Amino acid sequence: MTRSQKNILLLCSLSLLFWGYYLRRLSPTVNLKDSGELITQACTLGISHPPGYSLYALTAHIFAQIPLGEIAFRINSFSAFFAVIDLVLTALIIRLIGGGTLGILSGAGLVGSSMIFLQVSLVSEVYTLEIAIFLLALYFLIKRSNYRLVIFSLSLMLALHPKNLIYFVPLLLFYLPASRLRKPSKGLTCLMLIILLLSVNLYLPLRAVRGPLLNWNRPASLNAALFHLSGKEYSGRIFRPSGKQTALFKANFYNSFSSVFAGVGLLIALAGLIGFLRGKRFWLLSLLLIFAVINVIFGMIALDPVEGFLAHFYLPAIFMVAITLGAAVTSLPELIYNSHPGFLSKQYLV
């Protein structure tokens, strides 16, 4: 069996395993928080709370048409489907940066079975779709793919949520030096592609005029649509650092990561970052850190004083840790052997 065939078999096995696991535990009906709202939006092509989630509404609406179970079950299965896509993309990225089978199973398996990820994978939520787009952009950036694919994935991030502009700009700047986008023809193509994908948000005024069942803020005009997209009505619910809040944030932040990887897993992930430095793969280390650090900063700014610490805000950073852990698990035995040649052989003899 060739390497590519083994990769396909591994990805198929991983997909089927987690798809079956998620379907077995999938919520059959409406749940708390945004679940009912998002199900209604996907079913009726309505407009949910800011920023409206136009891309989510259009894609989840496809699942609403599947003649299987209740409407709520169909939309919930949309989250589970993209949860599996997230794990497949994680496996592809780990393989792309040199990880082996054990690394893929460790990285994707830990995050895929974690409670934080399950909380958004078994109900109607936007996070699994958002993470899939993050990982797709990361995959294309690491692979140094055709510039159209890179711009497409980055523009999808921006089309899903305006806050992703904080990812879009630094990642685009990261990609520009290695590309040839300075040519006017390619730059114009990229600009047109960005505008085309951002036009998905024209869904807001076009649907608001039709008066759907769910019509939050009724953004029928261009100004109203821009206000809805900006999320200005939530501007008062932003993290105001105080001693007590900061201490609580630090504790919850550490608990979120340690609940997925435990202390040992975080140390292995750190070893993976050190491995990138030792291997002079500074660009890869920089790319992963850009994703993770921006995600953490945004999570701190968006910390909701009403709802408190929202662990799922940090899922992109958690996936970055899973990727570095997967790479480290593969390279760790070699690193140990190079440092202490007799250690592994003695262990195997025992």
N, C-alpha and C positions, 0 to 999 in steps of 0.2 A: 504494500500500500504506500503510495507516494505521500509526501508531506502535505500537499494541498488536499488530498483525499482525507487524510487524518484530521486536518483542520475543519473540513466540512462536516465530518462525522462528529467531531467534538462540539461544534456549534449547534448542529441539529439535536444532539443529545441534551445539551444544556438548555436549548429552547423548549424542547418537549417536556423535560423534567420540570422546569419552572412554570411553563404554561399549565401543565396539569396541576401543579401545586397551587397556583394562583386561582385557577378555576374552582378547585376544591374548597378554597377558603373565601371565595369572592362573595361580597355582600349581595344578597338577592333583591334588595329593595333600597329605599331612600335612607340616607344617614344624616348625621348632624352637620352643623356648620354650612359649608357652601354646597353640599351634595345635592339637595333638592333644587337649589337655584340653577346649578350647572346642568342637571338633568333636564329641567324645564327649558333652558336655553338651547341645549342640543336637540331636543325633541321638536321645539316650535320655531327654531331659528330666531330666538329672542336676543335680548341685550342684557348681559349680566352686569355686576358691579364693576367699577373702573378697574382696568382700562377697557373692559368690554370683551376681551378674549375672542376676537373675531375668528382667528385661525382655529382656535379650539372648537368654536361653534360649528364651523364649516366641516371640519374633519370628523368630529364626534357625531355629527348628524348622519354621516354615512352608516355608523354602527347602529344608530337608532332605527334604520330601515331593515335591519336583519330580523327576519321572522323567527325569533328564538327567545322565549321567556318574556318577562315583563320589560317595559321600556327602561326601567331603572337598572335591571340586570344587564341590558345591552350596553348602556353608557358606562356602567361599572367595568364591563369587560373591555371597553376602550382603554381604560387606565391600565388594566392588566396586560393588554396586548403591547402597549408601549413600554410597560415595565420589562417585558421580555426583550423588546428591542434595545432597551437600555443595557441589559446584561450582555446581549450579543455584541453591541458596539464596544462595551467594556472589554470583552474577550478579544475582539479584533484589535483594539488599541494595545492591549497587553502583548499580544502576539507580534504586533507591528514593531514594538520597541524591544523585542527580543525575549519576551516571556515564554515559558513553556506551558505544558498541560497543567502541571501542579500550580503554577502561578495564576493561570486562568481560573481554575477551580477555586483557588483561595480568594482571589480578588473579587470575582463576580459572585461566588457563592456566599461570601460573608455579607456583602452589601445586599444581595438579592433576598437573603433570608432574615435581614435585620428588621426589628420592629419599626424603626423610623421609616424605612422604605415601604414596608407592608402597609402602614397607615395611609399612604397615598396611592398604593397600587391596587387596593381591593375595593375602593369607593370612587365616586366621581370627583376627580381633581385634575388640575392642569399640570401638575408637577412632572408626571412621567413623560408627557409630551415635551415639556420644556427641557428636561434632562436629555431626552433623545436628540433634540436639536443641538444642545451643547456638545454632546459627545460626537455627533456627526461633524460639527465644525472642527472639533479637536482632531478627529481622525483625518480629515482632509488636510489640516494644517501640518500634522506630523508627517503625513505621506507626501507632502508637497505636491498635492494634486493640481490639476488644471485650474487656472485662476477662476474660471466660471463656477466651478464646484465650491471653491472656498468662499467666494462672494455670495453664492446662493445660500450656503449654510449660515453664514454670518448675517445675511439679510433676513433669513427666516427667524433668527433669534430676535432681531429688532422688530419684525412684524408681529411676533407673538406678544411681546410686552415692551413698551417704550423704555423701561428701566434697563433693558439689555444693551442700551446705548453705551453703558459703562463697560461692557465687554467688547462691544463692536469696535470702538475706536482703538483701544490698545492692541487688540488682536489684529486689526487691519494694519496698524503701524508695524506690528511684529512681522507680518507677512510681506509688506511692501518691499523691504530691502532685498528679499530673495526672489522677487517676481519682476516682471517686465510691464507692470501696469502704468509705467510712466509714458508709454506710447499713447498718443491721443486716442487712437481707435479702440484700444483695450480699455482705457479709462472711461470712454463714452459707453462702451458695452456694459461695464460694471455699474455705472451710474444708472443706466436704463434698467438693469436687472434689479437694483436696489429700489428704484421708484416703483417698478412693477410689483414687487413683493409687498412693499409698504401700502400699495393701493388696496390690499386685502382689507384694510381698515375702513375703506369706503363702505364696507358692509354696515357700519354703524348708522350713518344717516340714511342709507338706502332702506334698511330694515325698519328704522325708527319711523319713517314716513308711513310704512304699512301698518303701524300700530300692533305689533305682536303682543302676545299674552304677557311676556316679560319684557318690559321696556324701561330699564333703569335710566333715569335722568332725561329720557326722551330726546336723545341727541340727533334731532332731525336736521338741524342746520350745521354748517361747517364749524362755526364757533362752538356750538354745543358739543359737537363730536370731538373737537380738539380739547375742550375742557374735560370731557369724559376720559379721553385717552391719557391726559396728563395726571389724572388721579388727584387733583388739587383738593378735592373735598376731604381727602385723608391727610392733608398737610399738617394737621394738628396732632396726628397720632404718630409722632416720630420720637425716636429714643432721645431722652434728655439725660445725659450722663450724671449720675449722682453716686455717692459712695456705695449705697445699698444696692442700687440697680447694677452698677458695674460689677460688684462682687457676685451678685446673682447670675449675671450674664456669663461671667467666667466659669462659674461652677456648672451651669447648664450646658455651656459650650463644650467643656471638657467631657461631661457626661454623655453628650450626644455622640461624640467620636469614640469614646471608650466603650460605649454600649454596642457599637458595631464591631470594633476591632480588638477591644481590650488593650491593656498596656503593652503587651508583647507585640500585638499587631501594629501598633503605632511605632514601636521601636524598629520593627522590620521595615515599615514604610520609610522611616528615617534612613535606614540603611540603604534603601533603594535610591533615595535622593543623593546620598553620599556616593553611591555607585555611579550615578549619572555624572557627578563631578570627577570621579576617578577616571571615567571613560571619556572625559572631555566632551560630554554631550550637553554643553551649556545651553544650547538653544532649546532642547527638550525640557531641561530643568526650568528654564525661564518661562516656557509656555505653560507648563503645569502650575507654576507658582502664580502666573498672571491670572489664570482661571480661579485658583483657590483663594488668593489674597483678595481679589476684587469681590468674590462671593462673600467672604467673611466681612469685609468692610460694608458691603450693602446690607448684609444681615444685621449688623450693628446699628446702622442708620435706620433701618426699617423695623427695629424692635418695637413691638406694639405694647404701649403701656396698659392697654385695656385687656388684650388677650395674653400678654406676657411673652415669654420666650417661645418662638416657633421653630422647632428643630428642623422641620422640613425645608426651611429657607437655606439650610447649609448642605443640602443633598449634593449639589454640584461639587462642593469642596470634599465631601465624603467620598464621592466617586473618584476624585483626583487621588485621594489617599489610597483607595482600593487599587488604582492603576499602578501607583508606585510600589504598593505592597506586592502586587502580582509580579512585577519585574524583579523585586528584591528576592522573593521566594525562589525564583529560578536561578538567580546569580549568587545567592547566599552560600550554597555548598562550595561553589568554586572559590568564592572570596575566603571562606574559612580554610579551604585546602591550601590556597596560596599563602595564607598567613601562617598556618600551622599544618604542614604537610602530613604529619603523622596522626593528626587528630581523627580525621574521618576514617582512615584505614583501621585504626584501633576500634572505633565504634562499630564498624561493619564486622570486624572479627568477633566482637562480643555478640 
